[in-house]
Amino acid sequence: MQAVPTNREAQPVSSYFTTEREEEQVADDARESRATVGEPYVDSPRMTCRDVSVYYDNKLAINEVSIDVGCNEVLAMIGPSGCGKSTFLRCLNRMNDTVPSCRVEGSIELDGLNIYDKSVDVVPLRARVGMVFQKPNPFPKSIFDNVAYGPRIHGLTDNKADLDEVVEDSLKRAGLWAEVKDRLSQPGTGLSGGQQQRLCIARAIAVGPEVILMDEPCSALDPIATAKVEELIAELRQQFSIVIVTHAMQQASRVSQRTAYFHLGDLIEVGSTERIFTNPRHKLTEDYITGRFG
């Protein structure tokens, strides 16, 4: 398949065109040069994003991105530093609301609900769309209280026995229960880096989210801890939709079913992970995958 042109800057429609049709053709060509290659949409989406643009003051960071997040899949977002991956990820549960200069345009829906509607409360939204950050950030509380925090503030349990069950189940699903069951009252900050990250994952899933966002969750971990988190991601996919930002292309190829490649704020290409890594359709994607830049 012929590669889409790599010049992704829309050219202005100049006044020298003599017919309206010529002006329309130039505008169509400009839009086509920015079109995403591949398969950005799925049949049964958990989240739908349409024409999402993000500005910091007047600076454009994300340019009209449209993509779906499928049910029970891992969607990996790759691309060079500064291409907009993490910015876009933070749009999916309105974490960018915490940045005063940030403005988000377009539509993002979770199960048909426009999450940027003025009536949407971000607190329950962030329970439905959980976040795991680049560096483990356990609360300065006990291991038990780290996991119990969300169910408590959201009123998800009726009594201590129910809360104990949620904490145990979440730690088991995070692959951490066997390692911490005898020291639940000890500080979560006393765990190793890999254990802390799995504790943060347990904390995220304790409130029963539909989507889990992961922003380079293994970048601060050693290979052994990374392998454990990757195994956990594969297991969690059976119950949740997961979106992961990663600079490690090997990690993207191991854990994801679909991969999206970003470049300078544009979503260049989306497709099955196997196809993206073996037969990319866009020259920019191919150059990044093969290490020619980035």
N, C-alpha and C positions, 0 to 999 in steps of 0.2 A: 504493500500500500504506500502511495506517495506521501512523503512527510508534509505536514502542515508547515507553511513558511515560519521561519524563526523570528522574523521581525514582528513583534507583537504590539507595536505602537500604532494606534489608530491614526491615520492621516486625515487632516482636515479636508473637508469638501471645499475646493477652491472656487472662486467666482468665475473662473474662465470657462467652465463647462457651459456648452451652448444649449443643452437640452436637459430637461428634468430627469429623463431616463439615465443620462450619463452621470448625473449627480447621485441618483439612487444606486447605480452600480458601484460607484466608488464607496458609498456608505456600506453597502452589502459586503464588499471585499474587506473593508476595514473590520467589520464585525466578525467575518469569517476568520481573519488572522488571529483573533483572540479566542476562538472557539476551543473548548476542551475536546481533546481526542479521546476516543475509547468509549467506555460504558459508565458514565457517572450515576446512572439511575438503576434501581432494582425494582423487582416486582412487589415486594412486601417490605417497604421501608419502615424503620422505627423512627428515624428523623429525616426530614426533607429540608434541604437548604436551597434557596433559589435567589440568584442575583445578589449574593451577600457581598457588600463592600464595607471596608472598615477604614476610617480616617482617624489619624491622630492630629488634632487641630485641622489643618488643611492638607496634610500629607496623606496620600493614598497608600494604605498598607496591604489591603486585600481588594482585588478588582473583580467584582461581579462573579463570584464563585457559586456554582450550582452543583450539588452532589447529594446523594442519599446515603444514609447509614442503614444497612440492612439488619434485620432481626437475626440474632445469634450468629453474628460474624465479627471478625476482627478486621477493621479497616486501618491500614498503616498509612501514615502521611510522611513522605520523605521529601528531601530537597536540601539545598545548601543553606547555611546559616543566614538568617535574615530574610528568608523567602516568604514568611508569613504563616508557617505551619502552626506554631504555638498561638499566634494571634487568632487564627481561625478556630483552633481547638477551644480557646477560651470563650469564643462566641457561643459555643454549644450549651453552656450553662450560665451565660451572662456574667462570667468572671470579669469581663472587660468593663462592666459597670463600675468597678472600683477604680478605674482610671478616668479622672475628670475630663481629660482632653480627647477621650475616645468616643467616636460616633459610629454606630452600626446601622447600615441600611440593607434593605432586602427582607427576605422572609426566612425564618427558621421555625419549623414545626416539629413538635414531639407528639406522635400519635394524633395528628390533626390539630393540636393546640399551638397557636402562634405564641412562642415563648417570650416574644418582645411586646406582646399586648400589654397595655397599661394596667390591666386588671390582674396580671400574673404576679404572684408573690414569689420572689426569688428564693426564699428559704425552702419551701417544699419543692421548688424546681430543682434546687441543687441536691436534694435528697433523691430525686428521680434520676438526675444526671450527675453522678458522683465524679470526683476528681482525685487523681493520684499524681503528686507533683514530682519534679525531677529529683529533688533531695528529700529523703524521708523526713517527715515533720510530725512525729508523735507529740501529743499534748504532754505537758509536764504533769502527768497523772499516772496512776497505776495502769498496768496492761489491761486489767478488767475495765477500768473506767474509760480508757481510750475507746474501747469497742462499744461500751454501754452508752457513751455520750449521745450519739445520734438517736437511738431508740428512746432515750429519756426525754430529750428536748422535743421530739416529735410525738411523744405519747403513744409509742407503738406497743408497749407492753403494759399489762394490768397489775402485775405483781412481781416480786423478787424472783420467783421460780421461773416465770416467763422470760425475765431479763437474763437470768443465768443461762437459760436454754439458747437465747439469741446469741449471747456472747460465745458460748461453746460452739454452736453451729458455725458462726462466722469465722472463728479461729480455725476450725476444722477445714472449712472451705478454702481458707487462705493457707492451708498447709502448715499451720503454726501451733496447733493445739498440743501436739505431743511434746513440743519443745518448751512450752510455757505453762502447762496446766498446773504445775506444782509451785508456780511463783506469780500467780495472777495479781497479787497485791504489790508486787515490786514495780518500780518505775519503768514505763515503756522506753524511756530514753536510755535505759541500761542495756538494751538489747544491741546486738550487732547491727551493722548497716542493713544487711539483707533481711534480718528479722524485723527491723523497724519498718522497712518498706512493705513487708507482708502484713505487719500490724496495721499500717495505713490502709492497705487493701481490705483487710478485715473490717476496719472502721467504716470504709466506704460501703461495703456490701451489707453491713448490719442493718441499714435502713431500707433494704430491699429496692435498690435502684433498678431502672430499666436499661440505663446506659452508663458505662464507666469510661471516663476520659483519662488517659495516661500520657503525661508529658515527659518523655525520655525517662521512664521509671527505673532504668537500669544503668544510667550513665555514671552513677556514683558507686556502683557495686562491682565486686570482683566476679570473675567468670563462674565460680560455683554458685554464688548467690544469684547471678543473672540467670543461670540455667533453671534454678528453682522458681524464679518469678515467671520465666517463659513457660514452664510446665503448668504453673498456676493459671496463666492467661489462657492456655489451651483448654483447661478444665472449666474455667469461668465462662468461656464462650458458649457452653451448652445452656447457660441460663441468662446471660446478659449479652447486649451488644457492646463492643469495645472499640474505641478509637484510640490509637496509639501514635504519638509522634516519636520518631526515632531517627538518629543519624547513622545507626548501624544497619546497613542494607541487608546483612546476613540475618540480623534479628527480624527485620520485616519479612524476609523470605521464609523464616521458620514459623512465625506466629500468626501471620495474617492470611486471609482469603482474598482480600482486595487491597490494592495499593493505589494511592493517589500521589502524583508528583507535582510539587509546587515550584515555581520559579518567579522571583521578583513580584510576588503578590498575585500571580496568575496560577490557576489550576491548569496545568499543561495536559496531563493525561491521567486517566483512571482506567483500571481494568483488573482482571484476575491477577493475583500476585505472580502466578506462574508465567502468564503472558508478558506482564510488564518486565520481568527479569530475563526472559528468553527471547522475546520478540517485540520490543517497544516500537511504537508506530511514529513517535515524534522524535526528531533529531535531538532536541534538548534532553529528552528522557534518555535516549541512547547514550548521549555524551556523559550524562551524570552516572548512569549505571556502569559504564565502562571506565569511569575514572578520568575522563578527559578534562573535566572541570568539576569544581565543587569540593 
